[in-house]
Amino acid sequence: MSRVDLSNVATELQNPRTAELDAMSTLHLVTAMNDEDRGVAEAVRQQLPRLAEAIDAIAARMHKGGRLIYCGAGTSGRLGVLDAAECVPTFSARPEQVIGLIAGGPGAMLRAIEGAEDDASLAPRELQHLELNNKDVVVGITASGRTPYVVGALQYARSAGALALAVVCSPGPVADAAELTIALHTGPEVLTGSTRLKAGTATKMVLNMLSTGAFVRLNKVYGNLMVDLQATNQKLKARSVRIVAEATGVAAEAAAALLAACDGEVKVAIIAQQKRVEAAVARTLLFTHDGSVRAALAAP
């Protein structure tokens, strides 16, 4: 088995500022971690133009029926799966619309699957099973920038005509395989090589932006209100009432009655109230304006 050279991987280097981590007081330790985390947001800020480009590209493909598919191993894979799962209740995304693939399969969410990330053939098989096509976007996530599982995913994505994006914290073959790369220069970790720390935090911030930005562009948001949420529990039902109340200016009781008359659909309830129309008319307005509450409200 060939030896992997990590000497040039930024996230594997030793951080001189935390070289005495084990000798620090607990307060000093957490202060050092907090100091290191201060640079994470700036690392993301440096990539905002690329993030905006990626969001517009994702939204354009999803508008045509394409999917957003995250691929990663270990922490990177878990973050992708987490973001995909959250899109369903937040934006009423279909479960197959945003997908998270992790090297080793679902079991790897809870326990490391030995050697899975080193198999470049795994992701192509999974993407082939998903019938990947030219409407889709594949986002390869890896702190090291070299994970074979992710390289294989992006290479297959390009061969299938899908858009291949990369989110990395170190240059390498993953960035080389992508059409667009978001490079997060978070530097050496507090705990050498533990990329669940700064690299993981930066990655989570980026995935938040990618999915949220794409669904904003897909008219799943009105103002900063979550108007396409799925009210699957009491908290979310209460949030739906509050959203309708905030968007229309009516009292909570009236908002609840509006929602009941509109089958719990927040967007429809807002339009029905503001345009003084029945739910059926509000739905038609929404449909003819591509799901945009703002555009439907502006319509004559």
HUUR-V475651 format. One line per field, one symbol per residue. ss: DSSP state (2 for helix, 1 for strand, 0 for the rest). burial: 1 if it has 9 or more other C-alpha atoms within 8 Angstrom, else 0. A space follows every 10 residues. Layout:
ss = ???
burial = ???
This chain:
ss = 0000000002 2200022200 2220022222 2222222222 2222200222 2222222222 2220000111 1102222222 2222222222 2000000111 1100022220 0000022202 2222222220 0000001111 1100000222 2222222220 0011111100 0022222001 1110000000 0000000222 2222222222 2222222000 0100100000 0002222222 2222222200 0222222222 2000022222 2222200022 2222222200 0022222200
burial = 0000000011 1111100100 0001000010 0110011011 1011001001 1001110110 1100011111 1111111111 1111101111 1110001111 1111000110 0010011011 0111001000 0101111111 1111111111 1111111101 1111111111 1111101101 1111010111 0111101111 1111111111 1011111111 1100011111 1000011001 1111100101 0101110110 1100111111 1110001010 1110110010 1110011000
